[in-house]
Amino acid sequence: MQLEVTVPEVFNIFKEISEAPEKLFDMMRLDLREMAGDTLTALMEWELTLHLGRKRYERREGGSNHRNGSYPRRFTMKGIGEVEIKVPRDRQGTFKTAILPKGRQYEEALAQDLSLLFLAGLSSRSLALLSRRLVGRKLSPTEISNANKGLHEAVEKWRTRDLSQEQIQYLFIDGVNFDMRVAGSVEKVSVLVVIGVNDQGIRMVLGL
């Protein structure tokens, strides 16, 4: 089918864009979301082909497992928003996609951005209110808290790291005041900071 557009129609299209350019970007984002969803679906279809050992409609002796349709799923991508995907299934239920692990609703880059905003001082509730503008869909406070679990795990790993091999020559110990939420109110809390200087003159924060 050949699409024909007249000169007046083209003129009207550009006139609408010039009067409301944001509509053009909205259309582009819709196209990107559709393309991203189709690409992820195609990749998972190829994953299933490798899992079954044969292409769609291809028959092979000894193959008892078969394709069994698909189910819809939504996934949020940074800079694109929420995309619709069709996840293929096999009859025996042994297929597990590595592209979109079960339970993951958005890509890791978004989780990192949420953690950075959380560190900058935005609360989980504030991030939930801003999430539609930031990532393309509304995130619940629980989802944001789950995204920040990796941040807490990283802090705990740093706090309990092994320092026995560090050749510390000097210690600087001092208190720093931070605004912290305590029992529903924001209060000044003094945090003891320990900085060590090793035998090469390099400073490092040893603990808080």
C-alpha positions as CSV (number, residue, x, y, z in Angstrom):
1,M,0.0,0.0,0.0
2,Q,1.4,3.4,-1.0
3,L,0.8,6.3,1.3
4,E,0.1,9.6,-0.5
5,V,0.1,12.9,1.3
6,T,-0.9,16.1,-0.4
7,V,1.0,19.4,-0.1
8,P,-1.8,21.1,2.0
9,E,-1.7,18.1,4.4
10,V,2.0,18.4,4.8
11,F,1.6,22.2,5.4
12,N,-1.0,21.5,8.1
13,I,1.2,18.9,9.8
14,F,4.1,21.3,10.0
15,K,1.8,24.1,11.2
16,E,0.5,21.9,14.1
17,I,4.1,21.0,15.0
18,S,5.2,24.7,15.0
19,E,2.3,25.6,17.2
20,A,2.8,22.7,19.6
21,P,6.2,21.2,19.2
22,E,5.8,19.0,22.2
23,K,3.3,16.9,20.3
24,L,6.1,15.9,17.9
25,F,8.2,14.6,20.8
26,D,5.2,12.7,22.2
27,M,4.7,11.0,18.9
28,M,8.4,10.1,18.7
29,R,8.3,8.7,22.2
30,L,5.4,6.5,21.3
31,D,7.2,5.2,18.3
32,L,10.3,4.5,20.4
33,R,8.3,2.6,23.0
34,E,6.7,0.5,20.3
35,M,10.0,-0.2,18.7
36,A,11.7,-1.1,22.0
37,G,8.8,-3.5,22.9
38,D,9.0,-5.2,19.5
39,T,12.8,-5.6,19.8
40,L,12.6,-7.1,23.3
41,T,9.8,-9.4,22.2
42,A,11.9,-10.6,19.1
43,L,15.0,-11.2,21.3
44,M,13.0,-13.3,23.7
45,E,11.5,-15.3,20.8
46,W,15.1,-16.0,19.7
47,E,15.9,-17.1,23.2
48,L,13.0,-19.5,23.2
49,T,14.2,-20.8,19.8
50,L,17.6,-21.6,21.3
51,H,16.0,-23.2,24.3
52,L,13.8,-25.5,22.2
53,G,16.5,-26.1,19.6
54,R,14.3,-25.4,16.6
55,K,12.6,-22.5,14.9
56,R,8.9,-21.8,14.8
57,Y,7.0,-24.4,12.8
58,E,10.2,-26.5,12.4
59,R,9.7,-30.1,13.4
60,R,12.5,-32.3,14.9
61,E,12.6,-35.9,16.1
62,G,12.6,-36.3,19.8
63,G,11.4,-32.8,20.6
64,S,8.5,-33.1,23.1
65,N,8.5,-29.4,24.2
66,H,6.7,-26.8,22.1
67,R,5.8,-23.1,22.0
68,N,2.8,-22.2,24.0
69,G,1.8,-18.7,23.1
70,S,2.9,-15.7,25.1
71,Y,1.7,-13.4,27.9
72,P,1.8,-9.6,28.1
73,R,4.2,-7.7,30.3
74,R,5.2,-4.1,30.9
75,F,8.8,-2.9,31.4
76,T,10.0,0.6,32.0
77,M,13.2,1.8,30.2
78,K,15.2,4.9,30.9
79,G,14.5,7.7,28.5
80,I,11.7,5.8,26.8
81,G,9.1,5.0,29.4
82,E,6.9,2.0,29.8
83,V,6.9,-0.5,26.9
84,E,4.6,-3.4,26.2
85,I,6.2,-6.8,25.6
86,K,5.0,-10.3,24.7
87,V,6.9,-12.9,26.7
88,P,6.9,-16.3,24.9
89,R,6.1,-19.5,26.8
90,D,6.9,-23.1,26.3
91,R,4.4,-26.0,27.0
92,Q,6.6,-27.5,29.8
93,G,7.3,-24.2,31.5
94,T,11.1,-24.6,31.5
95,F,11.9,-21.5,29.5
96,K,13.3,-18.6,31.6
97,T,14.3,-15.4,29.8
98,A,17.6,-13.8,30.7
99,I,16.8,-10.5,29.1
100,L,14.0,-9.6,31.5
101,P,14.3,-11.7,34.7
102,K,11.0,-12.5,36.4
103,G,9.8,-9.7,38.8
104,R,12.0,-7.0,37.3
105,Q,9.8,-4.0,36.2
106,Y,12.4,-1.5,35.2
107,E,16.0,-1.4,34.1
108,E,19.0,-1.1,36.4
109,A,19.9,2.4,35.2
110,L,16.5,3.7,36.6
111,A,17.2,2.1,39.9
112,Q,20.6,3.8,40.1
113,D,18.9,7.2,39.2
114,L,16.3,6.7,42.0
115,S,19.1,5.9,44.5
116,L,21.0,9.1,43.5
117,L,17.8,11.2,43.9
118,F,17.2,9.5,47.3
119,L,20.8,10.4,48.3
120,A,20.2,14.0,47.2
121,G,17.4,14.2,49.8
122,L,14.2,13.3,48.1
123,S,12.0,11.0,50.1
124,S,10.4,7.8,48.8
125,R,7.0,9.5,48.8
126,S,8.3,12.6,46.8
127,L,10.0,10.3,44.3
128,A,6.7,8.4,43.9
129,L,4.9,11.7,43.1
130,L,7.5,12.7,40.5
131,S,8.1,9.2,39.0
132,R,5.6,9.6,36.1
133,R,7.5,12.6,34.8
134,L,10.9,11.0,35.5
135,V,10.5,7.5,34.3
136,G,7.2,7.4,32.3
137,R,5.0,5.7,34.8
138,K,4.0,6.1,38.5
139,L,6.1,4.1,40.9
140,S,4.8,3.2,44.3
141,P,6.8,4.1,47.5
142,T,7.3,0.4,48.0
143,E,8.9,0.0,44.5
144,I,11.2,3.0,45.2
145,S,12.2,1.5,48.6
146,N,13.0,-1.8,46.8
147,A,15.1,0.0,44.3
148,N,17.1,1.6,47.2
149,K,17.8,-1.8,48.8
150,G,20.9,-2.1,46.6
151,L,22.1,1.2,48.0
152,H,21.7,-0.1,51.6
153,E,23.5,-3.3,50.7
154,A,26.4,-1.4,49.2
155,V,26.7,0.7,52.3
156,E,26.6,-2.3,54.6
157,K,29.3,-4.0,52.5
158,W,31.5,-0.9,52.8
159,R,30.8,-0.7,56.5
160,T,31.9,-4.3,57.2
161,R,34.8,-4.5,54.8
162,D,38.1,-5.9,55.9
163,L,40.7,-3.2,56.9
164,S,43.2,-5.6,58.5
165,Q,45.6,-5.2,55.6
166,E,45.6,-1.4,55.6
167,Q,48.8,0.1,57.0
168,I,47.3,3.1,58.9
169,Q,49.8,5.6,60.3
170,Y,47.5,8.3,61.5
171,L,43.8,8.8,62.5
172,F,41.7,12.0,62.2
173,I,38.5,11.7,64.2
174,D,35.9,14.4,64.2
175,G,32.1,14.9,64.4
176,V,30.0,16.2,61.5
177,N,26.4,17.4,61.8
178,F,23.8,16.1,59.4
179,D,20.1,16.7,59.1
180,M,18.4,13.4,59.8
181,R,14.8,12.3,60.1
182,V,14.3,10.9,63.6
183,A,10.8,9.7,64.8
184,G,9.0,11.8,62.2
185,S,11.0,15.0,62.6
186,V,14.2,16.4,61.1
187,E,17.0,16.9,63.7
188,K,20.7,17.7,63.8
189,V,22.6,14.5,64.5
190,S,26.4,14.4,65.1
191,V,28.1,11.6,63.2
192,L,31.7,10.6,64.2
193,V,33.9,10.4,61.1
194,V,37.2,8.4,61.2
195,I,39.7,9.2,58.5
196,G,42.9,7.2,58.2
197,V,46.2,8.0,56.5
198,N,48.2,5.0,55.3
199,D,51.9,4.6,54.9
200,Q,51.8,6.1,51.4
201,G,50.1,9.3,52.6
202,I,46.7,8.4,51.1
203,R,43.6,9.4,53.1
204,M,40.6,7.1,53.3
205,V,37.3,7.2,55.3
206,L,37.5,4.2,57.6
207,G,34.1,4.5,59.3
208,L,31.1,6.6,60.2
